[in-house]
Amino acid sequence: MSELLVKLFIKDSENIKSAVVRERYGMLSSVTGIVLNILLSAGKYLIGVITNSIAITADATNNLTDATSCIITLAGFKMANRKPDKEHPFGHGRIEYVAALIVGFLVELMGYELIKSSIGKIKNPEAVVFSIPAVIVLVMSILGKVWLAYFNHKLGKKIESPVMSAVVTDSIGDITATSVTLISLILSKFISFPLDGYMGILVSLFILYSGFGILKESIGIILGAPPSKEMVDELVDFIMSHEEILGIHDLVIHSYGASRTFATVHTEISSDDDIIKIHDTIDMIEKNVKDRFGIELVIHMDPIVTNNETVNKYYEMVHKVIKDIDSELNMHDFRVVEGNTHTNLIFDVVVPFGFRLSEKELIEKINSEIKKINENYYLVITVDNCYI
């Protein structure tokens, strides 16, 4: 069914790097969600009124809210595909993240309203009327939401969409909520305890939890979440596949939406190589990265000495000291300036996230260990942070 809908409504569906194709995926997901949620809401509301169940009618309202969320998702995809302008030179792709944030707020609002109505039901309980049609509607609702979650998960994974991920999380919360409502309805046939209101509170807690997850993920992306490990590894492997590139460091990737990604990186090259030839290679890498990954890459070249035994000896000495302090530390841009009275060792150190020492403590620690080897070694250290 999912593949059929994609083939019917998305032209050139495999070209997911295209902003137009991405928008079509968003439209298909949103329209499908709107239609299904409206149908589920109408069925649940009718059964909720018949059975006098606050949990079922609240679940119907939740489905209506889900339809509204799908409309917001649709608007988000449409606006995210707008071309860059003077006010937004990097495009409007991040509107998709804002849409996911709004969906999260709507889910939280629904959970809050349901808690209020459930407390009212506990204070003023009314008998829930068990009926087979009610059970059938709820079971169909669960199956429908399971399919919708799978459908959006499949589409969202294909185009790596955070707003579709929010819709999937919302659907999972709905599946749990409707399952609790179904259990409440079935148990009402066998017990006289006013279970409906308490089950409504359980449903609301699941909804609030789902909304919190959506908000947390959306805010994380807007604040600046790191790129995926798979993307980083693939990009690094591609750059390093060129024999002229001896090493890379200071890789920074910025995302302004799925189709607007920018990156900068420092590449180490031999100082003996022809600079014109290397520049041509760098240009080629930047172009190929744009074509293959959809990333606008800017490469800075760092020439390094590769055939100087003295420099190599100093490098190995400092490298061992740093690795003895912490194996997660890395070093780059190593240079040596020898003098009559002392030798300057100049380099950068990259620290991992959550490193135990402060920048000052790390520099002092490296200095201390190097001074044990030779008092005449002077260090010029730049501490870098890791952004991937």
Disulfide bonds with the S-S distance in Angstrom:
none
